[in-house]
């Protein structure tokens, strides 16, 4: 009995930690990773644009808000 429990447990952990959430948006683990990394890249870019705008108000006036709108549209299109 402990053999079957040990065999099932790792796949259950793998499923819970790596596969369950990507499956909710019909993606594999690697498809979801790619989407999340791309999303993170644009969030960081928007953050940097906001920092630049904070120091130099004439620069990047709409960059952060434009990026965030596009990211919101991407998220809305997935669900």
mmCIF file of the N, C-alpha and C atoms, coordinates in Angstrom:
data_MODEL
# 
_entry.id   MODEL 
# 
loop_
_atom_site.group_PDB 
_atom_site.id 
_atom_site.type_symbol 
_atom_site.label_atom_id 
_atom_site.label_alt_id 
_atom_site.label_comp_id 
_atom_site.label_asym_id 
_atom_site.label_entity_id 
_atom_site.label_seq_id 
_atom_site.pdbx_PDB_ins_code 
_atom_site.Cartn_x 
_atom_site.Cartn_y 
_atom_site.Cartn_z 
_atom_site.occupancy 
_atom_site.B_iso_or_equiv 
_atom_site.pdbx_formal_charge 
_atom_site.auth_seq_id 
_atom_site.auth_comp_id 
_atom_site.auth_asym_id 
_atom_site.auth_atom_id 
_atom_site.pdbx_PDB_model_num 
ATOM 1   N N  . UNK A 1 1  ? 0.819   -1.187 0.000   1.00 0.00 ? 1  UNK A N  1 
ATOM 2   C CA . UNK A 1 1  ? 0.000   0.000  0.000   1.00 0.00 ? 1  UNK A CA 1 
ATOM 3   C C  . UNK A 1 1  ? 0.867   1.257  0.000   1.00 0.00 ? 1  UNK A C  1 
ATOM 4   N N  . UNK A 1 2  ? 1.944   1.271  0.732   1.00 0.00 ? 2  UNK A N  1 
ATOM 5   C CA . UNK A 1 2  ? 2.792   2.453  0.752   1.00 0.00 ? 2  UNK A CA 1 
ATOM 6   C C  . UNK A 1 2  ? 3.476   2.669  -0.596  1.00 0.00 ? 2  UNK A C  1 
ATOM 7   N N  . UNK A 1 3  ? 3.706   1.554  -1.361  1.00 0.00 ? 3  UNK A N  1 
ATOM 8   C CA . UNK A 1 3  ? 4.313   1.714  -2.686  1.00 0.00 ? 3  UNK A CA 1 
ATOM 9   C C  . UNK A 1 3  ? 3.391   2.493  -3.616  1.00 0.00 ? 3  UNK A C  1 
ATOM 10  N N  . UNK A 1 4  ? 2.109   2.159  -3.621  1.00 0.00 ? 4  UNK A N  1 
ATOM 11  C CA . UNK A 1 4  ? 1.177   2.874  -4.497  1.00 0.00 ? 4  UNK A CA 1 
ATOM 12  C C  . UNK A 1 4  ? 0.980   4.309  -4.017  1.00 0.00 ? 4  UNK A C  1 
ATOM 13  N N  . UNK A 1 5  ? 1.024   4.536  -2.707  1.00 0.00 ? 5  UNK A N  1 
ATOM 14  C CA . UNK A 1 5  ? 0.898   5.883  -2.182  1.00 0.00 ? 5  UNK A CA 1 
ATOM 15  C C  . UNK A 1 5  ? 2.086   6.732  -2.608  1.00 0.00 ? 5  UNK A C  1 
ATOM 16  N N  . UNK A 1 6  ? 3.294   6.163  -2.540  1.00 0.00 ? 6  UNK A N  1 
ATOM 17  C CA . UNK A 1 6  ? 4.486   6.900  -2.946  1.00 0.00 ? 6  UNK A CA 1 
ATOM 18  C C  . UNK A 1 6  ? 4.485   7.160  -4.444  1.00 0.00 ? 6  UNK A C  1 
ATOM 19  N N  . UNK A 1 7  ? 3.982   6.215  -5.215  1.00 0.00 ? 7  UNK A N  1 
ATOM 20  C CA . UNK A 1 7  ? 3.941   6.392  -6.659  1.00 0.00 ? 7  UNK A CA 1 
ATOM 21  C C  . UNK A 1 7  ? 2.953   7.491  -7.036  1.00 0.00 ? 7  UNK A C  1 
ATOM 22  N N  . UNK A 1 8  ? 1.811   7.551  -6.369  1.00 0.00 ? 8  UNK A N  1 
ATOM 23  C CA . UNK A 1 8  ? 0.798   8.552  -6.685  1.00 0.00 ? 8  UNK A CA 1 
ATOM 24  C C  . UNK A 1 8  ? 1.152   9.935  -6.158  1.00 0.00 ? 8  UNK A C  1 
ATOM 25  N N  . UNK A 1 9  ? 1.823   9.972  -5.053  1.00 0.00 ? 9  UNK A N  1 
ATOM 26  C CA . UNK A 1 9  ? 2.097   11.247 -4.418  1.00 0.00 ? 9  UNK A CA 1 
ATOM 27  C C  . UNK A 1 9  ? 2.946   12.184 -5.285  1.00 0.00 ? 9  UNK A C  1 
ATOM 28  N N  . UNK A 1 10 ? 4.077   11.749 -5.868  1.00 0.00 ? 10 UNK A N  1 
ATOM 29  C CA . UNK A 1 10 ? 4.850   12.689 -6.690  1.00 0.00 ? 10 UNK A CA 1 
ATOM 30  C C  . UNK A 1 10 ? 4.055   13.237 -7.869  1.00 0.00 ? 10 UNK A C  1 
ATOM 31  N N  . UNK A 1 11 ? 3.288   12.379 -8.551  1.00 0.00 ? 11 UNK A N  1 
ATOM 32  C CA . UNK A 1 11 ? 2.521   12.899 -9.679  1.00 0.00 ? 11 UNK A CA 1 
ATOM 33  C C  . UNK A 1 11 ? 1.455   13.879 -9.192  1.00 0.00 ? 11 UNK A C  1 
ATOM 34  N N  . UNK A 1 12 ? 0.931   13.658 -7.999  1.00 0.00 ? 12 UNK A N  1 
ATOM 35  C CA . UNK A 1 12 ? -0.037  14.579 -7.437  1.00 0.00 ? 12 UNK A CA 1 
ATOM 36  C C  . UNK A 1 12 ? 0.622   15.929 -7.139  1.00 0.00 ? 12 UNK A C  1 
ATOM 37  N N  . UNK A 1 13 ? 1.810   15.900 -6.585  1.00 0.00 ? 13 UNK A N  1 
ATOM 38  C CA . UNK A 1 13 ? 2.533   17.145 -6.318  1.00 0.00 ? 13 UNK A CA 1 
ATOM 39  C C  . UNK A 1 13 ? 2.909   17.842 -7.622  1.00 0.00 ? 13 UNK A C  1 
ATOM 40  N N  . UNK A 1 14 ? 3.363   17.072 -8.588  1.00 0.00 ? 14 UNK A N  1 
ATOM 41  C CA . UNK A 1 14 ? 3.712   17.647 -9.886  1.00 0.00 ? 14 UNK A CA 1 
ATOM 42  C C  . UNK A 1 14 ? 2.477   18.280 -10.508 1.00 0.00 ? 14 UNK A C  1 
ATOM 43  N N  . UNK A 1 15 ? 1.375   17.562 -10.449 1.00 0.00 ? 15 UNK A N  1 
ATOM 44  C CA . UNK A 1 15 ? 0.137   18.097 -11.001 1.00 0.00 ? 15 UNK A CA 1 
ATOM 45  C C  . UNK A 1 15 ? -0.264  19.385 -10.302 1.00 0.00 ? 15 UNK A C  1 
ATOM 46  N N  . UNK A 1 16 ? -0.225  19.370 -8.987  1.00 0.00 ? 16 UNK A N  1 
ATOM 47  C CA . UNK A 1 16 ? -0.658  20.537 -8.218  1.00 0.00 ? 16 UNK A CA 1 
ATOM 48  C C  . UNK A 1 16 ? 0.263   21.732 -8.430  1.00 0.00 ? 16 UNK A C  1 
ATOM 49  N N  . UNK A 1 17 ? 1.561   21.511 -8.456  1.00 0.00 ? 17 UNK A N  1 
ATOM 50  C CA . UNK A 1 17 ? 2.513   22.620 -8.530  1.00 0.00 ? 17 UNK A CA 1 
ATOM 51  C C  . UNK A 1 17 ? 2.772   23.114 -9.949  1.00 0.00 ? 17 UNK A C  1 
ATOM 52  N N  . UNK A 1 18 ? 2.679   22.220 -10.941 1.00 0.00 ? 18 UNK A N  1 
ATOM 53  C CA . UNK A 1 18 ? 3.122   22.587 -12.280 1.00 0.00 ? 18 UNK A CA 1 
ATOM 54  C C  . UNK A 1 18 ? 2.074   22.457 -13.385 1.00 0.00 ? 18 UNK A C  1 
ATOM 55  N N  . UNK A 1 19 ? 1.087   21.612 -13.225 1.00 0.00 ? 19 UNK A N  1 
ATOM 56  C CA . UNK A 1 19 ? 0.193   21.312 -14.337 1.00 0.00 ? 19 UNK A CA 1 
ATOM 57  C C  . UNK A 1 19 ? -1.242  21.792 -14.164 1.00 0.00 ? 19 UNK A C  1 
ATOM 58  N N  . UNK A 1 20 ? -1.722  21.843 -12.946 1.00 0.00 ? 20 UNK A N  1 
ATOM 59  C CA . UNK A 1 20 ? -3.139  22.141 -12.713 1.00 0.00 ? 20 UNK A CA 1 
ATOM 60  C C  . UNK A 1 20 ? -3.519  23.542 -13.203 1.00 0.00 ? 20 UNK A C  1 
ATOM 61  N N  . UNK A 1 21 ? -2.772  24.551 -12.812 1.00 0.00 ? 21 UNK A N  1 
ATOM 62  C CA . UNK A 1 21 ? -3.132  25.914 -13.212 1.00 0.00 ? 21 UNK A CA 1 
ATOM 63  C C  . UNK A 1 21 ? -2.999  26.132 -14.720 1.00 0.00 ? 21 UNK A C  1 
ATOM 64  N N  . UNK A 1 22 ? -1.898  25.726 -15.363 1.00 0.00 ? 22 UNK A N  1 
ATOM 65  C CA . UNK A 1 22 ? -1.854  25.901 -16.823 1.00 0.00 ? 22 UNK A CA 1 
ATOM 66  C C  . UNK A 1 22 ? -3.027  25.221 -17.530 1.00 0.00 ? 22 UNK A C  1 
ATOM 67  N N  . UNK A 1 23 ? -3.471  24.107 -17.009 1.00 0.00 ? 23 UNK A N  1 
ATOM 68  C CA . UNK A 1 23 ? -4.594  23.397 -17.619 1.00 0.00 ? 23 UNK A CA 1 
ATOM 69  C C  . UNK A 1 23 ? -5.876  24.222 -17.562 1.00 0.00 ? 23 UNK A C  1 
ATOM 70  N N  . UNK A 1 24 ? -6.010  25.092 -16.573 1.00 0.00 ? 24 UNK A N  1 
ATOM 71  C CA . UNK A 1 24 ? -7.226  25.907 -16.460 1.00 0.00 ? 24 UNK A CA 1 
ATOM 72  C C  . UNK A 1 24 ? -7.346  26.923 -17.587 1.00 0.00 ? 24 UNK A C  1 
ATOM 73  N N  . UNK A 1 25 ? -6.226  27.222 -18.254 1.00 0.00 ? 25 UNK A N  1 
ATOM 74  C CA . UNK A 1 25 ? -6.264  28.134 -19.408 1.00 0.00 ? 25 UNK A CA 1 
ATOM 75  C C  . UNK A 1 25 ? -5.875  27.387 -20.685 1.00 0.00 ? 25 UNK A C  1 
ATOM 76  N N  . UNK A 1 26 ? -6.065  26.058 -20.648 1.00 0.00 ? 26 UNK A N  1 
ATOM 77  C CA . UNK A 1 26 ? -5.808  25.187 -21.804 1.00 0.00 ? 26 UNK A CA 1 
ATOM 78  C C  . UNK A 1 26 ? -4.401  25.335 -22.369 1.00 0.00 ? 26 UNK A C  1 
ATOM 79  N N  . UNK A 1 27 ? -3.413  25.330 -21.477 1.00 0.00 ? 27 UNK A N  1 
ATOM 80  C CA . UNK A 1 27 ? -2.014  25.427 -21.885 1.00 0.00 ? 27 UNK A CA 1 
ATOM 81  C C  . UNK A 1 27 ? -1.215  24.316 -21.237 1.00 0.00 ? 27 UNK A C  1 
ATOM 82  N N  . UNK A 1 28 ? -0.102  23.985 -21.885 1.00 0.00 ? 28 UNK A N  1 
ATOM 83  C CA . UNK A 1 28 ? 0.856   23.077 -21.256 1.00 0.00 ? 28 UNK A CA 1 
ATOM 84  C C  . UNK A 1 28 ? 1.695   23.909 -20.288 1.00 0.00 ? 28 UNK A C  1 
ATOM 85  N N  . UNK A 1 29 ? 2.511   23.219 -19.517 1.00 0.00 ? 29 UNK A N  1 
ATOM 86  C CA . UNK A 1 29 ? 3.406   23.906 -18.584 1.00 0.00 ? 29 UNK A CA 1 
ATOM 87  C C  . UNK A 1 29 ? 4.299   24.897 -19.321 1.00 0.00 ? 29 UNK A C  1 
ATOM 88  N N  . UNK A 1 30 ? 4.903   24.473 -20.440 1.00 0.00 ? 30 UNK A N  1 
ATOM 89  C CA . UNK A 1 30 ? 5.832   25.334 -21.154 1.00 0.00 ? 30 UNK A CA 1 
ATOM 90  C C  . UNK A 1 30 ? 5.135   26.476 -21.896 1.00 0.00 ? 30 UNK A C  1 
ATOM 91  N N  . UNK A 1 31 ? 3.944   26.245 -22.390 1.00 0.00 ? 31 UNK A N  1 
ATOM 92  C CA . UNK A 1 31 ? 3.183   27.341 -23.000 1.00 0.00 ? 31 UNK A CA 1 
ATOM 93  C C  . UNK A 1 31 ? 2.864   28.399 -21.947 1.00 0.00 ? 31 UNK A C  1 
ATOM 94  N N  . UNK A 1 32 ? 2.473   27.925 -20.762 1.00 0.00 ? 32 UNK A N  1 
ATOM 95  C CA . UNK A 1 32 ? 2.136   28.853 -19.688 1.00 0.00 ? 32 UNK A CA 1 
ATOM 96  C C  . UNK A 1 32 ? 3.382   29.597 -19.211 1.00 0.00 ? 32 UNK A C  1 
ATOM 97  N N  . UNK A 1 33 ? 4.514   28.903 -19.149 1.00 0.00 ? 33 UNK A N  1 
ATOM 98  C CA . UNK A 1 33 ? 5.761   29.539 -18.746 1.00 0.00 ? 33 UNK A CA 1 
ATOM 99  C C  . UNK A 1 33 ? 6.125   30.656 -19.726 1.00 0.00 ? 33 UNK A C  1 
ATOM 100 N N  . UNK A 1 34 ? 5.986   30.364 -21.004 1.00 0.00 ? 34 UNK A N  1 
ATOM 101 C CA . UNK A 1 34 ? 6.298   31.365 -22.027 1.00 0.00 ? 34 UNK A CA 1 
ATOM 102 C C  . UNK A 1 34 ? 5.400   32.592 -21.880 1.00 0.00 ? 34 UNK A C  1 
ATOM 103 N N  . UNK A 1 35 ? 4.109   32.356 -21.694 1.00 0.00 ? 35 UNK A N  1 
ATOM 104 C CA . UNK A 1 35 ? 3.176   33.472 -21.515 1.00 0.00 ? 35 UNK A CA 1 
ATOM 105 C C  . UNK A 1 35 ? 3.555   34.287 -20.280 1.00 0.00 ? 35 UNK A C  1 
ATOM 106 N N  . UNK A 1 36 ? 3.825   33.607 -19.169 1.00 0.00 ? 36 UNK A N  1 
ATOM 107 C CA . UNK A 1 36 ? 4.129   34.298 -17.915 1.00 0.00 ? 36 UNK A CA 1 
ATOM 108 C C  . UNK A 1 36 ? 5.430   35.084 -18.010 1.00 0.00 ? 36 UNK A C  1 
ATOM 109 N N  . UNK A 1 37 ? 6.457   34.520 -18.649 1.00 0.00 ? 37 UNK A N  1 
ATOM 110 C CA . UNK A 1 37 ? 7.712   35.253 -18.820 1.00 0.00 ? 37 UNK A CA 1 
ATOM 111 C C  . UNK A 1 37 ? 7.507   36.481 -19.717 1.00 0.00 ? 37 UNK A C  1 
ATOM 112 N N  . UNK A 1 38 ? 6.729   36.321 -20.778 1.00 0.00 ? 38 UNK A N  1 
ATOM 113 C CA . UNK A 1 38 ? 6.438   37.459 -21.642 1.00 0.00 ? 38 UNK A CA 1 
ATOM 114 C C  . UNK A 1 38 ? 5.681   38.540 -20.899 1.00 0.00 ? 38 UNK A C  1 
ATOM 115 N N  . UNK A 1 39 ? 4.724   38.119 -20.104 1.00 0.00 ? 39 UNK A N  1 
ATOM 116 C CA . UNK A 1 39 ? 3.941   39.056 -19.306 1.00 0.00 ? 39 UNK A CA 1 
ATOM 117 C C  . UNK A 1 39 ? 4.844   39.786 -18.324 1.00 0.00 ? 39 UNK A C  1 
ATOM 118 N N  . UNK A 1 40 ? 5.736   39.037 -17.652 1.00 0.00 ? 40 UNK A N  1 
ATOM 119 C CA . UNK A 1 40 ? 6.665   39.639 -16.690 1.00 0.00 ? 40 UNK A CA 1 
ATOM 120 C C  . UNK A 1 40 ? 7.584   40.646 -17.376 1.00 0.00 ? 40 UNK A C  1 
ATOM 121 N N  . UNK A 1 41 ? 8.067   40.304 -18.568 1.00 0.00 ? 41 UNK A N  1 
ATOM 122 C CA . UNK A 1 41 ? 8.932   41.220 -19.318 1.00 0.00 ? 41 UNK A CA 1 
ATOM 123 C C  . UNK A 1 41 ? 8.234   42.563 -19.541 1.00 0.00 ? 41 UNK A C  1 
ATOM 124 N N  . UNK A 1 42 ? 6.966   42.515 -19.992 1.00 0.00 ? 42 UNK A N  1 
ATOM 125 C CA . UNK A 1 42 ? 6.250   43.759 -20.267 1.00 0.00 ? 42 UNK A CA 1 
ATOM 126 C C  . UNK A 1 42 ? 5.889   44.508 -18.997 1.00 0.00 ? 42 UNK A C  1 
ATOM 127 N N  . UNK A 1 43 ? 5.647   43.791 -17.895 1.00 0.00 ? 43 UNK A N  1 
ATOM 128 C CA . UNK A 1 43 ? 5.404   44.473 -16.618 1.00 0.00 ? 43 UNK A CA 1 
ATOM 129 C C  . UNK A 1 43 ? 6.659   45.212 -16.152 1.00 0.00 ? 43 UNK A C  1 
ATOM 130 N N  . UNK A 1 44 ? 7.802   44.565 -16.284 1.00 0.00 ? 44 UNK A N  1 
ATOM 131 C CA . UNK A 1 44 ? 9.069   45.208 -15.910 1.00 0.00 ? 44 UNK A CA 1 
ATOM 132 C C  . UNK A 1 44 ? 9.332   46.414 -16.810 1.00 0.00 ? 44 UNK A C  1 
ATOM 133 N N  . UNK A 1 45 ? 9.078   46.258 -18.109 1.00 0.00 ? 45 UNK A N  1 
ATOM 134 C CA . UNK A 1 45 ? 9.253   47.366 -19.050 1.00 0.00 ? 45 UNK A CA 1 
ATOM 135 C C  . UNK A 1 45 ? 8.352   48.540 -18.678 1.00 0.00 ? 45 UNK A C  1 
ATOM 136 N N  . UNK A 1 46 ? 7.102   48.251 -18.342 1.00 0.00 ? 46 UNK A N  1 
ATOM 137 C CA . UNK A 1 46 ? 6.170   49.313 -17.933 1.00 0.00 ? 46 UNK A CA 1 
ATOM 138 C C  . UNK A 1 46 ? 6.657   49.982 -16.650 1.00 0.00 ? 46 UNK A C  1 
ATOM 139 N N  . UNK A 1 47 ? 7.159   49.186 -15.722 1.00 0.00 ? 47 UNK A N  1 
ATOM 140 C CA . UNK A 1 47 ? 7.684   49.743 -14.477 1.00 0.00 ? 47 UNK A CA 1 
ATOM 141 C C  . UNK A 1 47 ? 8.868   50.665 -14.717 1.00 0.00 ? 47 UNK A C  1 
ATOM 142 N N  . UNK A 1 48 ? 9.773   50.241 -15.598 1.00 0.00 ? 48 UNK A N  1 
ATOM 143 C CA . UNK A 1 48 ? 10.927  51.085 -15.922 1.00 0.00 ? 48 UNK A CA 1 
ATOM 144 C C  . UNK A 1 48 ? 10.489  52.375 -16.615 1.00 0.00 ? 48 UNK A C  1 
ATOM 145 N N  . UNK A 1 49 ? 9.510   52.271 -17.493 1.00 0.00 ? 49 UNK A N  1 
ATOM 146 C CA . UNK A 1 49 ? 8.988   53.472 -18.149 1.00 0.00 ? 49 UNK A CA 1 
ATOM 147 C C  . UNK A 1 49 ? 8.379   54.420 -17.120 1.00 0.00 ? 49 UNK A C  1 
ATOM 148 N N  . UNK A 1 50 ? 7.704   53.869 -16.124 1.00 0.00 ? 50 UNK A N  1 
ATOM 149 C CA . UNK A 1 50 ? 7.105   54.707 -15.078 1.00 0.00 ? 50 UNK A CA 1 
ATOM 150 C C  . UNK A 1 50 ? 8.194   55.384 -14.244 1.00 0.00 ? 50 UNK A C  1 
ATOM 151 N N  . UNK A 1 51 ? 9.281   54.677 -13.971 1.00 0.00 ? 51 UNK A N  1 
ATOM 152 C CA . UNK A 1 51 ? 10.398  55.272 -13.220 1.00 0.00 ? 51 UNK A CA 1 
ATOM 153 C C  . UNK A 1 51 ? 11.025  56.405 -14.030 1.00 0.00 ? 51 UNK A C  1 
ATOM 154 N N  . UNK A 1 52 ? 11.254  56.152 -15.322 1.00 0.00 ? 52 UNK A N  1 
ATOM 155 C CA . UNK A 1 52 ? 11.810  57.196 -16.191 1.00 0.00 ? 52 UNK A CA 1 
ATOM 156 C C  . UNK A 1 52 ? 10.880  58.407 -16.212 1.00 0.00 ? 52 UNK A C  1 
ATOM 157 N N  . UNK A 1 53 ? 9.583   58.162 -16.322 1.00 0.00 ? 53 UNK A N  1 
ATOM 158 C CA . UNK A 1 53 ? 8.607   59.249 -16.345 1.00 0.00 ? 53 UNK A CA 1 
ATOM 159 C C  . UNK A 1 53 ? 8.603   60.012 -15.017 1.00 0.00 ? 53 UNK A C  1 
ATOM 160 N N  . UNK A 1 54 ? 8.801   59.318 -13.916 1.00 0.00 ? 54 UNK A N  1 
ATOM 161 C CA . UNK A 1 54 ? 8.823   59.987 -12.610 1.00 0.00 ? 54 UNK A CA 1 
ATOM 162 C C  . UNK A 1 54 ? 9.984   60.981 -12.528 1.00 0.00 ? 54 UNK A C  1 
ATOM 163 N N  . UNK A 1 55 ? 11.125  60.608 -13.097 1.00 0.00 ? 55 UNK A N  1 
ATOM 164 C CA . UNK A 1 55 ? 12.301  61.473 -13.045 1.00 0.00 ? 55 UNK A CA 1 
ATOM 165 C C  . UNK A 1 55 ? 12.251  62.545 -14.134 1.00 0.00 ? 55 UNK A C  1 
ATOM 166 N N  . UNK A 1 56 ? 11.827  62.150 -15.321 1.00 0.00 ? 56 UNK A N  1 
ATOM 167 C CA . UNK A 1 56 ? 11.757  63.051 -16.473 1.00 0.00 ? 56 UNK A CA 1 
ATOM 168 C C  . UNK A 1 56 ? 10.315  63.048 -17.008 1.00 0.00 ? 56 UNK A C  1 
ATOM 169 N N  . UNK A 1 57 ? 9.458   63.884 -16.466 1.00 0.00 ? 57 UNK A N  1 
ATOM 170 C CA . UNK A 1 57 ? 8.032   63.849 -16.816 1.00 0.00 ? 57 UNK A CA 1 
ATOM 171 C C  . UNK A 1 57 ? 7.719   63.977 -18.314 1.00 0.00 ? 57 UNK A C  1 
ATOM 172 N N  . UNK A 1 58 ? 8.603   64.555 -19.071 1.00 0.00 ? 58 UNK A N  1 
ATOM 173 C CA . UNK A 1 58 ? 8.343   64.710 -20.509 1.00 0.00 ? 58 UNK A CA 1 
ATOM 174 C C  . UNK A 1 58 ? 8.594   63.415 -21.284 1.00 0.00 ? 58 UNK A C  1 
ATOM 175 N N  . UNK A 1 59 ? 9.229   62.441 -20.651 1.00 0.00 ? 59 UNK A N  1 
ATOM 176 C CA . UNK A 1 59 ? 9.530   61.174 -21.317 1.00 0.00 ? 59 UNK A CA 1 
ATOM 177 C C  . UNK A 1 59 ? 8.540   60.090 -20.896 1.00 0.00 ? 59 UNK A C  1 
ATOM 178 N N  . UNK A 1 60 ? 8.294   59.176 -21.798 1.00 0.00 ? 60 UNK A N  1 
ATOM 179 C CA . UNK A 1 60 ? 7.442   58.001 -21.522 1.00 0.00 ? 60 UNK A CA 1 
ATOM 180 C C  . UNK A 1 60 ? 6.099   58.391 -20.908 1.00 0.00 ? 60 UNK A C  1 
ATOM 181 N N  . UNK A 1 61 ? 5.482   59.408 -21.450 1.00 0.00 ? 61 UNK A N  1 
ATOM 182 C CA . UNK A 1 61 ? 4.241   59.922 -20.866 1.00 0.00 ? 61 UNK A CA 1 
ATOM 183 C C  . UNK A 1 61 ? 3.113   58.901 -20.855 1.00 0.00 ? 61 UNK A C  1 
ATOM 184 N N  . UNK A 1 62 ? 3.007   58.090 -21.874 1.00 0.00 ? 62 UNK A N  1 
ATOM 185 C CA . UNK A 1 62 ? 1.901   57.123 -21.939 1.00 0.00 ? 62 UNK A CA 1 
ATOM 186 C C  . UNK A 1 62 ? 2.384   55.672 -22.062 1.00 0.00 ? 62 UNK A C  1 
ATOM 187 N N  . UNK A 1 63 ? 3.678   55.460 -21.986 1.00 0.00 ? 63 UNK A N  1 
ATOM 188 C CA . UNK A 1 63 ? 4.225   54.123 -22.232 1.00 0.00 ? 63 UNK A CA 1 
ATOM 189 C C  . UNK A 1 63 ? 3.686   53.087 -21.252 1.00 0.00 ? 63 UNK A C  1 
ATOM 190 N N  . UNK A 1 64 ? 3.776   53.361 -19.963 1.00 0.00 ? 64 UNK A N  1 
ATOM 191 C CA . UNK A 1 64 ? 3.344   52.385 -18.958 1.00 0.00 ? 64 UNK A CA 1 
ATOM 192 C C  . UNK A 1 64 ? 1.850   52.083 -19.084 1.00 0.00 ? 64 UNK A C  1 
ATOM 193 N N  . UNK A 1 65 ? 1.038   53.112 -19.237 1.00 0.00 ? 65 UNK A N  1 
ATOM 194 C CA . UNK A 1 65 ? -0.410  52.874 -19.323 1.00 0.00 ? 65 UNK A CA 1 
ATOM 195 C C  . UNK A 1 65 ? -0.769  52.126 -20.606 1.00 0.00 ? 65 UNK A C  1 
ATOM 196 N N  . UNK A 1 66 ? -0.076  52.411 -21.699 1.00 0.00 ? 66 UNK A N  1 
ATOM 197 C CA . UNK A 1 66 ? -0.333  51.708 -22.964 1.00 0.00 ? 66 UNK A CA 1 
ATOM 198 C C  . UNK A 1 66 ? 0.018   50.224 -22.838 1.00 0.00 ? 66 UNK A C  1 
ATOM 199 N N  . UNK A 1 67 ? 1.156   49.943 -22.216 1.00 0.00 ? 67 UNK A N  1 
ATOM 200 C CA . UNK A 1 67 ? 1.563   48.542 -22.015 1.00 0.00 ? 67 UNK A CA 1 
ATOM 201 C C  . UNK A 1 67 ? 0.552   47.826 -21.122 1.00 0.00 ? 67 UNK A C  1 
ATOM 202 N N  . UNK A 1 68 ? 0.138   48.467 -20.050 1.00 0.00 ? 68 UNK A N  1 
ATOM 203 C CA . UNK A 1 68 ? -0.814  47.837 -19.135 1.00 0.00 ? 68 UNK A CA 1 
ATOM 204 C C  . UNK A 1 68 ? -2.156  47.573 -19.808 1.00 0.00 ? 68 UNK A C  1 
ATOM 205 N N  . UNK A 1 69 ? -2.601  48.481 -20.673 1.00 0.00 ? 69 UNK A N  1 
ATOM 206 C CA . UNK A 1 69 ? -3.843  48.237 -21.416 1.00 0.00 ? 69 UNK A CA 1 
ATOM 207 C C  . UNK A 1 69 ? -3.716  47.007 -22.313 1.00 0.00 ? 69 UNK A C  1 
ATOM 208 N N  . UNK A 1 70 ? -2.579  46.898 -23.002 1.00 0.00 ? 70 UNK A N  1 
ATOM 209 C CA . UNK A 1 70 ? -2.364  45.742 -23.881 1.00 0.00 ? 70 UNK A CA 1 
ATOM 210 C C  . UNK A 1 70 ? -2.310  44.447 -23.081 1.00 0.00 ? 70 UNK A C  1 
ATOM 211 N N  . UNK A 1 71 ? -1.669  44.485 -21.916 1.00 0.00 ? 71 UNK A N  1 
ATOM 212 C CA . UNK A 1 71 ? -1.601  43.284 -21.073 1.00 0.00 ? 71 UNK A CA 1 
ATOM 213 C C  . UNK A 1 71 ? -2.984  42.908 -20.554 1.00 0.00 ? 71 UNK A C  1 
ATOM 214 N N  . UNK A 1 72 ? -3.772  43.902 -20.187 1.00 0.00 ? 72 UNK A N  1 
ATOM 215 C CA . UNK A 1 72 ? -5.137  43.635 -19.732 1.00 0.00 ? 72 UNK A CA 1 
ATOM 216 C C  . UNK A 1 72 ? -5.957  42.988 -20.844 1.00 0.00 ? 72 UNK A C  1 
ATOM 217 N N  . UNK A 1 73 ? -5.811  43.489 -22.058 1.00 0.00 ? 73 UNK A N  1 
ATOM 218 C CA . UNK A 1 73 ? -6.521  42.900 -23.195 1.00 0.00 ? 73 UNK A CA 1 
ATOM 219 C C  . UNK A 1 73 ? -6.096  41.447 -23.418 1.00 0.00 ? 73 UNK A C  1 
ATOM 220 N N  . UNK A 1 74 ? -4.797  41.161 -23.269 1.00 0.00 ? 74 UNK A N  1 
ATOM 221 C CA . UNK A 1 74 ? -4.297  39.784 -23.443 1.00 0.00 ? 74 UNK A CA 1 
ATOM 222 C C  . UNK A 1 74 ? -4.897  38.852 -22.385 1.00 0.00 ? 74 UNK A C  1 
ATOM 223 N N  . UNK A 1 75 ? -4.970  39.330 -21.153 1.00 0.00 ? 75 UNK A N  1 
ATOM 224 C CA . UNK A 1 75 ? -5.546  38.505 -20.081 1.00 0.00 ? 75 UNK A CA 1 
ATOM 225 C C  . UNK A 1 75 ? -7.031  38.280 -20.325 1.00 0.00 ? 75 UNK A C  1 
ATOM 226 N N  . UNK A 1 76 ? -7.743  39.330 -20.687 1.00 0.00 ? 76 UNK A N  1 
ATOM 227 C CA . UNK A 1 76 ? -9.183  39.211 -20.936 1.00 0.00 ? 76 UNK A CA 1 
ATOM 228 C C  . UNK A 1 76 ? -9.482  38.245 -22.076 1.00 0.00 ? 76 UNK A C  1 
ATOM 229 N N  . UNK A 1 77 ? -8.618  38.243 -23.091 1.00 0.00 ? 77 UNK A N  1 
ATOM 230 C CA . UNK A 1 77 ? -8.826  37.352 -24.238 1.00 0.00 ? 77 UNK A CA 1 
ATOM 231 C C  . UNK A 1 77 ? -8.613  35.888 -23.889 1.00 0.00 ? 77 UNK A C  1 
ATOM 232 N N  . UNK A 1 78 ? -7.905  35.601 -22.826 1.00 0.00 ? 78 UNK A N  1 
ATOM 233 C CA . UNK A 1 78 ? -7.625  34.220 -22.433 1.00 0.00 ? 78 UNK A CA 1 
ATOM 234 C C  . UNK A 1 78 ? -8.764  33.593 -21.666 1.00 0.00 ? 78 UNK A C  1 
ATOM 235 N N  . UNK A 1 79 ? -9.592  34.392 -21.011 1.00 0.00 ? 79 UNK A N  1 
ATOM 236 C CA . UNK A 1 79 ? -10.614 33.811 -20.123 1.00 0.00 ? 79 UNK A CA 1 
ATOM 237 C C  . UNK A 1 79 ? -11.968 33.913 -20.689 1.00 0.00 ? 79 UNK A C  1 
# 
